[in-house]
Amino acid sequence: MKTYHSDWTEEQSAVYDESYGIGQAWARDPETPSEDLQQVVNLAAADDDDLDGVELSYPPLVEAVSDATGRLVESVPAMKHEPGFAGFVDGARDAVSRDVFGL
């Protein structure tokens, strides 16, 4: 389920939507390793305190945010209020079967 933050601008919501779609496509791709998918699902389930704002350089996430924003990024802050991160992990989580990853 998509989760928007009330303080996001239209542009931030658009980045979330674009990243969400990319996350879904990535999760549904049969070439995506199940271990990688499980890690992203775990990120989606974590809260900001657990994530601690770590900068992630995970290639599918970085590519998704770069595509969604139209800017080259090298890392993405792991924070639920960061629209690129939130969109990608929410999209991936929502794309997987609940019985596969214990959701």
C-alpha positions as CSV (number, residue, x, y, z in Angstrom):
1,M,0.0,0.0,0.0
2,K,1.4,3.4,-0.9
3,T,2.2,5.6,2.0
4,Y,2.6,9.4,1.4
5,H,3.8,11.9,3.9
6,S,1.6,14.9,4.4
7,D,4.5,17.3,4.2
8,W,5.7,16.1,0.8
9,T,5.5,18.4,-2.1
10,E,3.9,17.3,-5.4
11,E,7.4,16.6,-6.8
12,Q,8.3,14.4,-3.8
13,S,5.1,12.5,-4.2
14,A,5.9,12.0,-7.9
15,V,9.4,10.7,-7.0
16,Y,7.7,8.3,-4.5
17,D,5.2,7.1,-7.2
18,E,8.0,6.6,-9.8
19,S,10.2,4.8,-7.3
20,Y,7.3,2.6,-6.2
21,G,6.7,1.4,-9.7
22,I,10.4,0.7,-10.2
23,G,10.4,-1.2,-7.0
24,Q,7.5,-3.3,-8.0
25,A,9.0,-4.1,-11.4
26,W,12.3,-5.0,-9.8
27,A,10.6,-7.3,-7.3
28,R,8.6,-9.1,-10.0
29,D,11.6,-9.6,-12.2
30,P,12.5,-13.3,-12.2
31,E,16.2,-12.3,-12.4
32,T,16.1,-10.6,-9.0
33,P,17.8,-12.8,-6.4
34,S,15.5,-13.8,-3.6
35,E,18.1,-12.9,-1.0
36,D,18.2,-9.3,-2.4
37,L,14.4,-9.1,-2.4
38,Q,14.3,-10.3,1.2
39,Q,16.7,-7.6,2.3
40,V,14.6,-4.9,0.6
41,V,11.4,-6.3,2.2
42,N,13.2,-6.2,5.6
43,L,14.0,-2.5,4.9
44,A,10.4,-1.8,4.1
45,A,9.4,-3.4,7.4
46,A,11.9,-1.5,9.5
47,D,11.2,1.8,11.1
48,D,13.4,5.0,10.9
49,D,15.0,4.2,14.3
50,D,16.2,0.8,13.0
51,L,17.4,2.3,9.7
52,D,19.2,5.2,11.5
53,G,19.5,7.2,8.2
54,V,22.2,5.1,6.8
55,E,23.3,5.9,3.2
56,L,22.7,3.0,1.0
57,S,24.5,2.4,-2.3
58,Y,22.6,-0.7,-3.2
59,P,22.5,-0.5,-7.1
60,P,18.8,-1.2,-7.8
61,L,17.8,1.4,-5.2
62,V,20.3,4.0,-6.4
63,E,19.3,3.4,-10.0
64,A,15.6,3.7,-9.1
65,V,16.0,7.0,-7.4
66,S,18.3,8.3,-10.2
67,D,15.6,7.4,-12.7
68,A,12.8,8.8,-10.6
69,T,14.5,12.1,-9.9
70,G,16.3,12.5,-13.2
71,R,19.5,13.1,-11.3
72,L,22.5,10.8,-10.8
73,V,22.7,9.8,-7.2
74,E,25.4,7.6,-5.6
75,S,23.6,6.7,-2.4
76,V,20.1,7.1,-0.9
77,P,19.4,7.8,2.8
78,A,17.5,5.0,4.4
79,M,14.6,7.0,5.8
80,K,10.9,6.4,5.4
81,H,10.3,10.2,4.8
82,E,12.8,10.1,1.9
83,P,10.4,9.6,-1.1
84,G,12.8,7.6,-3.3
85,F,13.8,5.1,-0.6
86,A,10.2,4.8,0.7
87,G,8.8,4.4,-2.8
88,F,11.2,1.7,-3.9
89,V,11.0,-0.4,-0.7
90,D,7.2,0.0,-0.5
91,G,6.8,-1.0,-4.1
92,A,9.0,-4.1,-3.7
93,R,7.2,-5.1,-0.6
94,D,3.8,-4.7,-2.2
95,A,4.8,-6.7,-5.2
96,V,5.8,-9.9,-3.4
97,S,3.5,-12.6,-2.4
98,R,2.7,-12.4,1.3
99,D,3.2,-16.1,1.9
100,V,6.7,-16.1,0.2
101,F,8.4,-13.7,2.6
102,G,6.3,-14.1,5.7
103,L,4.6,-10.7,5.4
